[in-house]
Amino acid sequence: MKLPYIAFLARIRRLFTAPSPHLDMIADAFAQGTLKQPAQPMSDQELARAIRDFQTMPLSETSLRKLAARLADEKSGR
């Protein structure tokens, strides 16, 4: 059973050391339904890698789509 997205978002929030527009974009995308939780469970290391990669990109719909692809299938996002 999947956790509500709020619980998954709390996991993501722990990866940020300060408020961030990247985190805001992630939270908004979950709330709007444009970003979904991973189809398969992700380890903390896999999730941290995906978020770190997302943070290195400028905020855009393209970067959000890349993060969504990583969450959908972490192994293909490498």
N, C-alpha and C positions, 0 to 999 in steps of 0.2 A: 504494500500500500504506500502510495506517495504521500509525503508530508504536504500540508498546505504550502503554497509558494512563500508565504510569510516566514515559515520556519526555514525554508531553503535560503531565502534572502538574508535571514539572520546569520546563517553560515557564511554567506558572502561578505556581509558587513564586517565580520571579524577579520577579514583579509585586508581591510583598509585601516590605515592608522589615523586618518583624519577625514573630515567631510571632503567629498570629491564629486565633481560633475559627472565622472564616469559612474560612480555609485548611484547618483540621482537618475542617470539614464537607465541603468539596470533596473532600479526600483520601479520607474515609470513603465518600462517595457513589460515587467511582470504584471503590474496592475492593469495594463491595457490588454494583456494577453498576447502581445507580440513576442514575448520571450517565455519559453517553457522550461520546466525543470528537465534535467537529463533523463533520457529514456532509460538509461542504465545507471545504477549507482556509480558515483565518482568518488574516488579517494580524495582526502584533503589535498594531497599533493597534485592530483590531476586538476582539481578545481582551482587551486592556487595558480597553477601554470596557465590555465585558460584566462583567469582574471588578470594576471600579470601581463599576458600578451595583449589583452583588450586595453589595458591602461597605457600601453606604449603607442596605441593608435590614436589619431585625432577622433574626436566624437563625430560620428556620422551614422547614417543608416547602414552604410556598408560595414563599418566596424561592428555594429550591433548584429548584423546578419552573420558575420564571421563568428562572433561569440555564440550566437544561437546554434550555428552548425557544430561548434565545439561541444556544446551541451547536448546536442542531439546525438552525436557520435564522436566522443572524445578521441578515439583512435584515428579517425580520418582527419582530425584537425591538426595533427602534428606536422 
